Amino acid sequence: MTGSALARRMWRAARLEAQLYEEVEADPRSLRQAGAVVGLVCAAGAAGGWLAGAGPERLAIDLLEPLVLWLGGSAFAYMVGATFLRGPHTRTDFAEVLRTTGFAFAPGLLRALAFLPPEDRLGFAVAALGDLWILAAAVVAVRQALDFSTPRALGTFGVAYGLLWLFLWAFLTLPF
């Protein structure tokens, strides 16, 4: 797939087109593309942070956060959605969830604008908008990957997101 074809898919993902999420769910080859989307968002976050003058710790977080959220969030969404909240039509595997949720990160390219003035307020607002947009896209991705209704996808996403943050909190607060 060419760069322009990937860009079109990313645009469709950002527009929350359910059909795009169905396409990537059904296409095992799109896992690399989903990884590329997340990689681009990692780079956009690091670039935006660097241009905003962030320190090395913040840059490391901006660089790694999308990857960790993608892998961890997808794992928890799969575990919760394919077991506890499984619907009557749910037929999925972890790779399908990874593919759809990877494309849900497309709006995260807005993180590259985190440096915008005045005094980083506009940049922060644009990056926050991108993050909220990712959350909305992730609900669509989970809904399509797990063949759910929107309320069930919201529940699955909410539980998975909560579990992920509990896991990260526990990991980061453990004494080493």
ChimeraX commands (.cxc) that place a marker at each C-alpha (Angstrom):
marker #1 position 0.00,0.00,0.00 radius 0.5
marker #1 position 1.33,3.42,-0.90 radius 0.5
marker #1 position 1.73,6.34,1.46 radius 0.5
marker #1 position -1.21,8.12,-0.12 radius 0.5
marker #1 position -3.42,5.05,0.34 radius 0.5
marker #1 position -2.41,4.91,4.01 radius 0.5
marker #1 position -3.13,8.63,4.35 radius 0.5
marker #1 position -6.61,8.08,2.86 radius 0.5
marker #1 position -7.25,5.26,5.33 radius 0.5
marker #1 position -6.06,7.44,8.19 radius 0.5
marker #1 position -8.39,10.23,7.07 radius 0.5
marker #1 position -11.31,7.81,6.94 radius 0.5
marker #1 position -10.39,6.50,10.40 radius 0.5
marker #1 position -10.28,10.04,11.76 radius 0.5
marker #1 position -13.71,10.67,10.22 radius 0.5
marker #1 position -14.92,7.69,12.30 radius 0.5
marker #1 position -16.06,5.74,9.22 radius 0.5
marker #1 position -17.29,2.39,10.51 radius 0.5
marker #1 position -16.65,0.82,7.09 radius 0.5
marker #1 position -12.93,1.64,7.31 radius 0.5
marker #1 position -12.70,-0.14,10.66 radius 0.5
marker #1 position -14.50,-3.15,9.15 radius 0.5
marker #1 position -11.98,-3.17,6.27 radius 0.5
marker #1 position -8.92,-3.16,8.52 radius 0.5
marker #1 position -10.52,-5.71,10.84 radius 0.5
marker #1 position -10.89,-8.10,7.92 radius 0.5
marker #1 position -7.47,-7.42,6.36 radius 0.5
marker #1 position -4.59,-9.15,8.22 radius 0.5
marker #1 position -2.09,-7.19,6.11 radius 0.5
marker #1 position -3.28,-3.94,7.68 radius 0.5
marker #1 position -1.57,-4.70,11.00 radius 0.5
marker #1 position 1.64,-3.16,9.66 radius 0.5
marker #1 position -0.33,-0.10,8.58 radius 0.5
marker #1 position -1.91,0.17,12.04 radius 0.5
marker #1 position 1.57,0.02,13.54 radius 0.5
marker #1 position 2.70,2.72,11.12 radius 0.5
marker #1 position -0.20,4.95,12.21 radius 0.5
marker #1 position 0.80,4.55,15.86 radius 0.5
marker #1 position 4.46,5.15,14.96 radius 0.5
marker #1 position 3.55,8.38,13.16 radius 0.5
marker #1 position 1.56,9.52,16.19 radius 0.5
marker #1 position 4.53,8.71,18.46 radius 0.5
marker #1 position 6.76,10.83,16.22 radius 0.5
marker #1 position 4.18,13.64,16.05 radius 0.5
marker #1 position 3.93,13.76,19.83 radius 0.5
marker #1 position 7.70,13.85,20.26 radius 0.5
marker #1 position 8.07,16.53,17.58 radius 0.5
marker #1 position 5.35,18.68,19.10 radius 0.5
marker #1 position 6.90,18.31,22.55 radius 0.5
marker #1 position 10.37,19.10,21.26 radius 0.5
marker #1 position 9.13,22.21,19.43 radius 0.5
marker #1 position 7.34,23.27,22.63 radius 0.5
marker #1 position 10.61,22.96,24.55 radius 0.5
marker #1 position 9.70,19.92,26.64 radius 0.5
marker #1 position 12.40,18.29,28.73 radius 0.5
marker #1 position 13.82,14.82,28.05 radius 0.5
marker #1 position 11.40,13.02,30.39 radius 0.5
marker #1 position 8.36,14.63,28.76 radius 0.5
marker #1 position 9.76,13.85,25.30 radius 0.5
marker #1 position 10.19,10.20,26.25 radius 0.5
marker #1 position 6.58,10.07,27.45 radius 0.5
marker #1 position 5.33,11.81,24.28 radius 0.5
marker #1 position 7.29,9.31,22.19 radius 0.5
marker #1 position 6.23,6.12,23.98 radius 0.5
marker #1 position 2.73,6.86,25.29 radius 0.5
marker #1 position 0.78,6.11,22.08 radius 0.5
marker #1 position 2.57,2.78,21.64 radius 0.5
marker #1 position 1.95,1.70,25.23 radius 0.5
marker #1 position -1.69,2.81,25.08 radius 0.5
marker #1 position -2.21,1.00,21.78 radius 0.5
marker #1 position -0.75,-2.31,22.88 radius 0.5
marker #1 position -2.04,-2.25,26.45 radius 0.5
marker #1 position -5.44,-0.77,25.65 radius 0.5
marker #1 position -5.99,-3.23,22.83 radius 0.5
marker #1 position -5.05,-6.16,25.07 radius 0.5
marker #1 position -7.46,-5.09,27.79 radius 0.5
marker #1 position -10.23,-4.30,25.27 radius 0.5
marker #1 position -9.80,-7.73,23.74 radius 0.5
marker #1 position -9.80,-9.49,27.11 radius 0.5
marker #1 position -12.84,-7.60,28.41 radius 0.5
marker #1 position -14.78,-7.53,25.14 radius 0.5
marker #1 position -14.16,-11.11,24.04 radius 0.5
marker #1 position -14.92,-12.60,27.46 radius 0.5
marker #1 position -16.87,-10.63,30.07 radius 0.5
marker #1 position -18.87,-8.36,27.76 radius 0.5
marker #1 position -18.97,-10.69,24.78 radius 0.5
marker #1 position -21.99,-10.11,22.56 radius 0.5
marker #1 position -23.96,-12.68,20.62 radius 0.5
marker #1 position -22.17,-11.74,17.38 radius 0.5
marker #1 position -18.66,-11.32,18.79 radius 0.5
marker #1 position -16.12,-13.27,16.71 radius 0.5
marker #1 position -12.68,-11.74,16.95 radius 0.5
marker #1 position -9.04,-12.23,17.80 radius 0.5
marker #1 position -6.42,-9.96,19.31 radius 0.5
marker #1 position -4.94,-9.05,15.91 radius 0.5
marker #1 position -8.30,-7.70,14.71 radius 0.5
marker #1 position -8.55,-5.48,17.77 radius 0.5
marker #1 position -4.95,-4.30,17.25 radius 0.5
marker #1 position -5.65,-3.42,13.64 radius 0.5
marker #1 position -8.77,-1.39,14.33 radius 0.5
marker #1 position -7.45,0.40,17.42 radius 0.5
marker #1 position -4.19,1.23,15.67 radius 0.5
marker #1 position -6.09,3.19,13.05 radius 0.5
marker #1 position -8.06,4.91,15.80 radius 0.5
marker #1 position -4.86,6.77,16.70 radius 0.5
marker #1 position -4.94,8.73,13.40 radius 0.5
marker #1 position -6.26,11.95,15.01 radius 0.5
marker #1 position -3.21,11.87,17.27 radius 0.5
marker #1 position -1.21,13.51,14.49 radius 0.5
marker #1 position -2.56,16.74,15.98 radius 0.5
marker #1 position -0.02,16.22,18.77 radius 0.5
marker #1 position 2.58,17.67,16.41 radius 0.5
marker #1 position 0.94,21.07,16.99 radius 0.5
marker #1 position 1.55,21.03,20.75 radius 0.5
marker #1 position 4.02,23.90,20.37 radius 0.5
marker #1 position 1.52,26.48,19.07 radius 0.5
marker #1 position 1.45,29.77,20.97 radius 0.5
marker #1 position 0.15,31.75,22.84 radius 0.5
marker #1 position 2.23,30.37,25.67 radius 0.5
marker #1 position 1.41,26.83,24.54 radius 0.5
marker #1 position -2.31,27.19,25.37 radius 0.5
marker #1 position -3.45,26.75,21.79 radius 0.5
marker #1 position -1.03,23.87,21.27 radius 0.5
marker #1 position -2.25,22.15,24.43 radius 0.5
marker #1 position -5.87,22.60,23.33 radius 0.5
marker #1 position -5.18,21.16,19.87 radius 0.5
marker #1 position -3.30,18.17,21.32 radius 0.5
marker #1 position -6.09,17.59,23.87 radius 0.5
marker #1 position -8.65,17.72,21.05 radius 0.5
marker #1 position -6.61,15.08,19.21 radius 0.5
marker #1 position -6.55,12.88,22.31 radius 0.5
marker #1 position -10.33,13.17,22.79 radius 0.5
marker #1 position -10.79,12.40,19.10 radius 0.5
marker #1 position -8.65,9.27,19.56 radius 0.5
marker #1 position -10.95,8.18,22.38 radius 0.5
marker #1 position -14.02,8.57,20.16 radius 0.5
marker #1 position -12.30,6.69,17.32 radius 0.5
marker #1 position -11.25,3.93,19.73 radius 0.5
marker #1 position -14.87,3.37,20.74 radius 0.5
marker #1 position -15.78,2.98,17.05 radius 0.5
marker #1 position -12.80,0.66,16.55 radius 0.5
marker #1 position -13.80,-1.53,19.50 radius 0.5
marker #1 position -17.42,-1.55,18.35 radius 0.5
marker #1 position -16.46,-2.74,14.88 radius 0.5
marker #1 position -13.78,-5.22,15.96 radius 0.5
marker #1 position -16.01,-6.88,18.55 radius 0.5
marker #1 position -19.28,-6.55,16.59 radius 0.5
marker #1 position -20.89,-4.63,19.43 radius 0.5
marker #1 position -23.54,-2.01,19.91 radius 0.5
marker #1 position -22.19,1.44,20.75 radius 0.5
marker #1 position -23.23,1.21,24.44 radius 0.5
marker #1 position -21.46,-2.15,24.80 radius 0.5
marker #1 position -18.37,-0.73,23.06 radius 0.5
marker #1 position -18.41,2.25,25.45 radius 0.5
marker #1 position -18.58,-0.12,28.42 radius 0.5
marker #1 position -15.81,-2.32,27.06 radius 0.5
marker #1 position -13.62,0.66,26.28 radius 0.5
marker #1 position -14.28,2.23,29.69 radius 0.5
marker #1 position -13.43,-0.95,31.60 radius 0.5
marker #1 position -10.34,-1.60,29.44 radius 0.5
marker #1 position -9.14,1.99,29.81 radius 0.5
marker #1 position -9.62,1.84,33.59 radius 0.5
marker #1 position -7.75,-1.47,33.84 radius 0.5
marker #1 position -4.91,-0.13,31.72 radius 0.5
marker #1 position -4.46,2.94,33.90 radius 0.5
marker #1 position -4.62,0.83,37.08 radius 0.5
marker #1 position -1.95,-1.45,35.64 radius 0.5
marker #1 position 0.25,1.48,34.61 radius 0.5
marker #1 position -0.20,3.17,37.99 radius 0.5
marker #1 position 0.76,-0.03,39.80 radius 0.5
marker #1 position 3.76,-0.57,37.52 radius 0.5
marker #1 position 5.02,2.99,37.89 radius 0.5
marker #1 position 4.63,3.10,41.67 radius 0.5
marker #1 position 6.35,-0.19,42.44 radius 0.5
marker #1 position 9.71,0.29,44.15 radius 0.5
marker #1 position 12.60,-0.96,42.04 radius 0.5
marker link #1:1,2 radius 0.2
marker link #1:2,3 radius 0.2
marker link #1:3,4 radius 0.2
marker link #1:4,5 radius 0.2
marker link #1:5,6 radius 0.2
marker link #1:6,7 radius 0.2
marker link #1:7,8 radius 0.2
marker link #1:8,9 radius 0.2
marker link #1:9,10 radius 0.2
marker link #1:10,11 radius 0.2
marker link #1:11,12 radius 0.2
marker link #1:12,13 radius 0.2
marker link #1:13,14 radius 0.2
marker link #1:14,15 radius 0.2
marker link #1:15,16 radius 0.2
marker link #1:16,17 radius 0.2
marker link #1:17,18 radius 0.2
marker link #1:18,19 radius 0.2
marker link #1:19,20 radius 0.2
marker link #1:20,21 radius 0.2
marker link #1:21,22 radius 0.2
marker link #1:22,23 radius 0.2
marker link #1:23,24 radius 0.2
marker link #1:24,25 radius 0.2
marker link #1:25,26 radius 0.2
marker link #1:26,27 radius 0.2
marker link #1:27,28 radius 0.2
marker link #1:28,29 radius 0.2
marker link #1:29,30 radius 0.2
marker link #1:30,31 radius 0.2
marker link #1:31,32 radius 0.2
marker link #1:32,33 radius 0.2
marker link #1:33,34 radius 0.2
marker link #1:34,35 radius 0.2
marker link #1:35,36 radius 0.2
marker link #1:36,37 radius 0.2
marker link #1:37,38 radius 0.2
marker link #1:38,39 radius 0.2
marker link #1:39,40 radius 0.2
marker link #1:40,41 radius 0.2
marker link #1:41,42 radius 0.2
marker link #1:42,43 radius 0.2
marker link #1:43,44 radius 0.2
marker link #1:44,45 radius 0.2
marker link #1:45,46 radius 0.2
marker link #1:46,47 radius 0.2
marker link #1:47,48 radius 0.2
marker link #1:48,49 radius 0.2
marker link #1:49,50 radius 0.2
marker link #1:50,51 radius 0.2
marker link #1:51,52 radius 0.2
marker link #1:52,53 radius 0.2
marker link #1:53,54 radius 0.2
marker link #1:54,55 radius 0.2
marker link #1:55,56 radius 0.2
marker link #1:56,57 radius 0.2
marker link #1:57,58 radius 0.2
marker link #1:58,59 radius 0.2
marker link #1:59,60 radius 0.2
marker link #1:60,61 radius 0.2
marker link #1:61,62 radius 0.2
marker link #1:62,63 radius 0.2
marker link #1:63,64 radius 0.2
marker link #1:64,65 radius 0.2
marker link #1:65,66 radius 0.2
marker link #1:66,67 radius 0.2
marker link #1:67,68 radius 0.2
marker link #1:68,69 radius 0.2
marker link #1:69,70 radius 0.2
marker link #1:70,71 radius 0.2
marker link #1:71,72 radius 0.2
marker link #1:72,73 radius 0.2
marker link #1:73,74 radius 0.2
marker link #1:74,75 radius 0.2
marker link #1:75,76 radius 0.2
marker link #1:76,77 radius 0.2
marker link #1:77,78 radius 0.2
marker link #1:78,79 radius 0.2
marker link #1:79,80 radius 0.2
marker link #1:80,81 radius 0.2
marker link #1:81,82 radius 0.2
marker link #1:82,83 radius 0.2
marker link #1:83,84 radius 0.2
marker link #1:84,85 radius 0.2
marker link #1:85,86 radius 0.2
marker link #1:86,87 radius 0.2
marker link #1:87,88 radius 0.2
marker link #1:88,89 radius 0.2
marker link #1:89,90 radius 0.2
marker link #1:90,91 radius 0.2
marker link #1:91,92 radius 0.2
marker link #1:92,93 radius 0.2
marker link #1:93,94 radius 0.2
marker link #1:94,95 radius 0.2
marker link #1:95,96 radius 0.2
marker link #1:96,97 radius 0.2
marker link #1:97,98 radius 0.2
marker link #1:98,99 radius 0.2
marker link #1:99,100 radius 0.2
marker link #1:100,101 radius 0.2
marker link #1:101,102 radius 0.2
marker link #1:102,103 radius 0.2
marker link #1:103,104 radius 0.2
marker link #1:104,105 radius 0.2
marker link #1:105,106 radius 0.2
marker link #1:106,107 radius 0.2
marker link #1:107,108 radius 0.2
marker link #1:108,109 radius 0.2
marker link #1:109,110 radius 0.2
marker link #1:110,111 radius 0.2
marker link #1:111,112 radius 0.2
marker link #1:112,113 radius 0.2
marker link #1:113,114 radius 0.2
marker link #1:114,115 radius 0.2
marker link #1:115,116 radius 0.2
marker link #1:116,117 radius 0.2
marker link #1:117,118 radius 0.2
marker link #1:118,119 radius 0.2
marker link #1:119,120 radius 0.2
marker link #1:120,121 radius 0.2
marker link #1:121,122 radius 0.2
marker link #1:122,123 radius 0.2
marker link #1:123,124 radius 0.2
marker link #1:124,125 radius 0.2
marker link #1:125,126 radius 0.2
marker link #1:126,127 radius 0.2
marker link #1:127,128 radius 0.2
marker link #1:128,129 radius 0.2
marker link #1:129,130 radius 0.2
marker link #1:130,131 radius 0.2
marker link #1:131,132 radius 0.2
marker link #1:132,133 radius 0.2
marker link #1:133,134 radius 0.2
marker link #1:134,135 radius 0.2
marker link #1:135,136 radius 0.2
marker link #1:136,137 radius 0.2
marker link #1:137,138 radius 0.2
marker link #1:138,139 radius 0.2
marker link #1:139,140 radius 0.2
marker link #1:140,141 radius 0.2
marker link #1:141,142 radius 0.2
marker link #1:142,143 radius 0.2
marker link #1:143,144 radius 0.2
marker link #1:144,145 radius 0.2
marker link #1:145,146 radius 0.2
marker link #1:146,147 radius 0.2
marker link #1:147,148 radius 0.2
marker link #1:148,149 radius 0.2
marker link #1:149,150 radius 0.2
marker link #1:150,151 radius 0.2
marker link #1:151,152 radius 0.2
marker link #1:152,153 radius 0.2
marker link #1:153,154 radius 0.2
marker link #1:154,155 radius 0.2
marker link #1:155,156 radius 0.2
marker link #1:156,157 radius 0.2
marker link #1:157,158 radius 0.2
marker link #1:158,159 radius 0.2
marker link #1:159,160 radius 0.2
marker link #1:160,161 radius 0.2
marker link #1:161,162 radius 0.2
marker link #1:162,163 radius 0.2
marker link #1:163,164 radius 0.2
marker link #1:164,165 radius 0.2
marker link #1:165,166 radius 0.2
marker link #1:166,167 radius 0.2
marker link #1:167,168 radius 0.2
marker link #1:168,169 radius 0.2
marker link #1:169,170 radius 0.2
marker link #1:170,171 radius 0.2
marker link #1:171,172 radius 0.2
marker link #1:172,173 radius 0.2
marker link #1:173,174 radius 0.2
marker link #1:174,175 radius 0.2
marker link #1:175,176 radius 0.2
view
